[in-house]
């Protein structure tokens, strides 16, 4: 489904049962919905994030540029779902096979035992700092892995850049996005009618 098709579907769904005299035309509704899309995409993603069985529907791969073991977590990654994420290095397949998420930053920077040191570790500090520690290394903020890593994690769906671009999500998620966008448009129309 393209972005324009998603907007059209949400518009016609929002109009069901609505008084034709209060319904905006498609152009006006499109302007309203485009302003709502980032918020709606975030809200739907958070609903999926709350269900571990559905989080996988939102998995996307992001490239993170690392310097001395540190990079920036992309804004669209749902940081509360990192336990269902994975890290890979396109140049070294062993990273993907032998890596683990360490949820607590103090555990990440502490000394590792003989078994733990054999794994690549990664964590997030705050909402933006992505940290990676290679196997057989201890944490040292002045040195570490430099290069690109691929993080595959549940993420907020990307808002397409143009009307003809596809909305890249599974059909189940697309359906929920259309429904949530229609509900948001309906609320906006009702607010304007009440004012």
N, C-alpha and C positions, 0 to 999 in steps of 0.2 A: 504494500500500500504506500502511495506517495504521501508527502506531507499535505498536499492540497486535498487528496482524497480523504485523509483523516479529518481535516477541518470540515469538509463537506458532510461527512457522515455524522460528525458531532453536531453540526448545525441542524441537520434534519432530525436527528434524535432529540435535540433540545426542544424543537418545535412541537413535538408530539404532545397533544393535549393542551397546548398553549393557545390563548386568544390571538387570532390572526392580527388583530388591531395593535397588539403590544409587541409583536414579533419584529425584530430588526431585519433589514434585508441582508443578503449573504455578505455583501461587502462590509457593512457595518459590523456584522457578527464576526467576520474573519479578523477584523482589526482588534476587536475585543478578545477573541480567542488567542491570537498570537501573543498578546500581552500575558495571558493566563498560562500558556503552554509550559514555560519553565517551572512554575509552581506546581502545576498538575503533574508533570513528569516526576518531579521530586516526591510528591505525595504518593503517587502510585508505587514508585520504587520503595518508599519506606513501608508501605503495606506489604509488599513482597518480602522485604527484608525481615519483617516480623514473623515470617513463616519459613523455617529452615528447608522445607520441602520445595518451596517456590523460589528460593534465592538463586538457584542455578539458572533460572530463566533470564536472569539479568547479568549473567557473566559476560564480561568483555575483556579483551586484552589491551593493556596500556603499556607503552614503552616509557621507562623512567631512566633518565640520564643520571648516572651516579658519579660522584667524585669523592674519593676517600671514604667510601662506604655510605655516603649520604645522598639522598635525592629528595624530590618533592612529590608527595602523593597527589595524583590528579584530583581536582575538586569533585568530579562526578563519581569517584569511588565511594561506596557506602562503607565507611570505616567501621561501623558496628558489625559488619559481615566478614571481616578479614579472616576469621577462622575457617571460612569456606573459600579462601583464595589460595593461589599458588604463584610461585616465582620461577622463572626460567631465564637462562642465559642463552641467546641464540648461538653463541660461539662455544658453549660447553654444555652438552646435554646432561652431564652429571649433576648440575645445579638443580634441575627440575626433579631428578630422581631422589636426591638426598638433601632436601630442604625442609625446614619447619618454621612455622610462625610462632614467635614468642610474644604472647599478649602483654606481658608486663615489662616495661622499659627497664626497671631496676634488675630484673632477671637477665635481660639482654646484655647489659653492660658489666654484669658480674662475671667472675671466673667460671669457666666451664669445666665439667668433669671429663674423664677419658672417653665416655660414650658420646656426650653432647658435642665435644669438639670435632667429631667426625662428620657433623652435619653443617650445612649452610644454614645460617639463622637469619631471620628478618623480623622487623617489628616496625611499629609506627610510634612516634613520640608526638603527642598532641594530635592535631588534625591534619598536619601537613608534612611533617618530617618522616621520610621513609628511610630506614636504616637496614643495611645488609652486612652480614659478617660471613666471610668465607670459611670453609672447613679448615680446621687446624690453625685458626687465628683467634686471638683474644681481642676484645674491643679496644680500639685506639682511635680517637676522633681525628688524629692527624695523619692517619694512613688507612688504607683499605681499598676495596674494590673500586676501580674506575672503569666506566664503560656503560653500556645499555643493558638493562634488565627488562624482562617482560612480566608484568603483574597481571594475572587473570583473576578478576574479582567481580562480585556483584556491583553493578554501577547504575547510576541514573541513566535512562536512555538519552542518547544524543538528540538534540533538537536539530532537525535538518536545516541546512543553510538556505535552500531554495524550495519553492513549492513543488518542483518536479523531483526533488530528492526523495529517496525512500525513507520510511521510518523503520529503522533496523532493529526490530524486536520480534520475538515469536508471536504468532497470531493471538495466543491467549493474552499476552501483555498488550498487544495492539487494541484488542477489544476492550480491555479495562481502561486504556488511555482514552479511547473514544468516549466511553461511558462517563469517565470522570470529567473530561472536557465538556461534554454536554451538560452535566450537572452544574459545573462552574458557570457556564454560559447562562443557564437558566437562572441561577442565583443572581448574576449580574443584571439580567433583564428585569427580574423581580425587584431588585434594589432601585433601578432607574424608574420603574413604574410606580413604586411607592413614594418616591421623592417628589 
